């Protein structure tokens, strides 16, 4: 049960949307999940690392746009 002042159509908007396809790949030596974008680019969605220092690297932050063709 949900008690809220927000209309249900806003809460449930997009609930039936198809889930995004994600690629698991290695980027800068770290396993990441990437959402493919246009023009051979992708957006990092999640790091799949157990190394705490990897989460501090600016180039590996979720939301970062990377080139899928080059394996930096």
C-alpha positions in Angstrom: 0.0 0.0 0.0 1.3 3.4 -0.9 0.2 6.7 0.7 1.3 9.7 -1.2 0.1 13.0 -2.7 1.8 12.3 -6.0 -0.6 11.1 -8.7 -0.3 7.4 -9.5 0.3 8.1 -13.2 3.5 9.9 -12.3 4.7 7.2 -9.9 4.1 4.4 -12.3 5.2 6.3 -15.5 7.6 4.1 -17.5 7.1 1.0 -15.4 6.4 -1.1 -18.5 9.4 0.3 -20.4 11.8 -2.2 -21.8 14.9 -2.6 -19.7 18.1 -1.1 -21.2 20.7 -3.4 -22.8 23.9 -3.3 -20.9 27.3 -4.5 -22.0 29.8 -5.9 -19.5 33.3 -4.9 -20.6 36.8 -4.0 -19.3 37.6 -0.3 -19.3 40.9 1.0 -18.0 41.6 -2.5 -16.5 38.3 -2.6 -14.6 35.1 -4.6 -15.3 32.2 -2.2 -15.9 28.5 -2.3 -17.1 28.0 0.1 -20.0 24.8 1.4 -21.6 25.5 1.6 -25.4 24.8 5.0 -27.0 25.0 6.2 -30.5 28.2 6.6 -32.5 30.2 3.8 -30.8 30.0 5.5 -27.4 28.7 4.3 -24.1 27.7 5.5 -20.6 29.2 3.7 -17.6 26.3 2.5 -15.4 28.1 0.4 -12.8 31.6 -0.7 -11.7 32.0 -4.4 -11.1 35.2 -4.1 -9.1 36.1 -5.2 -5.6 39.1 -2.8 -5.5 38.0 0.3 -3.5 40.5 2.6 -5.3 38.7 1.9 -8.6 35.7 3.8 -7.3 37.8 6.9 -6.8 39.0 7.2 -10.4 37.3 10.1 -12.2 37.2 8.3 -15.5 35.3 5.4 -14.1 32.4 7.3 -12.4 28.9 6.1 -13.3 27.6 8.5 -16.0 30.9 8.9 -17.7 30.8 8.7 -21.5 33.4 6.4 -23.0 34.4 5.4 -26.6 33.5 1.7 -27.1 36.0 1.3 -30.0 39.1 2.2 -27.9 39.9 0.1 -24.9 41.5 2.9 -22.8 
